[in-house]
C-alpha cells in the first residue's frame, strides 16, 4: 500500500472521519487523496483489532458511507464544528 506521508494529526482525523456515520468515504478520499482500501488499511494499522472489527461491522454495507448510495433527500451533513475547522485543523474556540 502506497500512502502519502501522513502526520499523526492526519491519521487521527482520518480515523475520526471514518467513524462518523454521515461522513462518506469519498470525503476522506477527496481531502487526503486516499482510496477506500487505503483508509481501511490505516484503520487496521492504527486501531486495536477489536475496535477495527467493530468499525468494519458497523460500516459494511452502510448506505451513508458512500456518496453514490445516499438518498438525495437527506441532503448534505454539516458538522457543528464546520466553521471552526480549517485546513483539517480545529481552531481555538
Buried (B, 14 or more C-beta within 10 A) or exposed (E): EEBEEBEEEBBEBBBEBBBBEBBBBBBBBEBBEBBBEBBBBBBEEBBEEEEBEEBEEEBEEEEBBBEEEBEEEEEEBEEEEEEEEEEEEEEEE
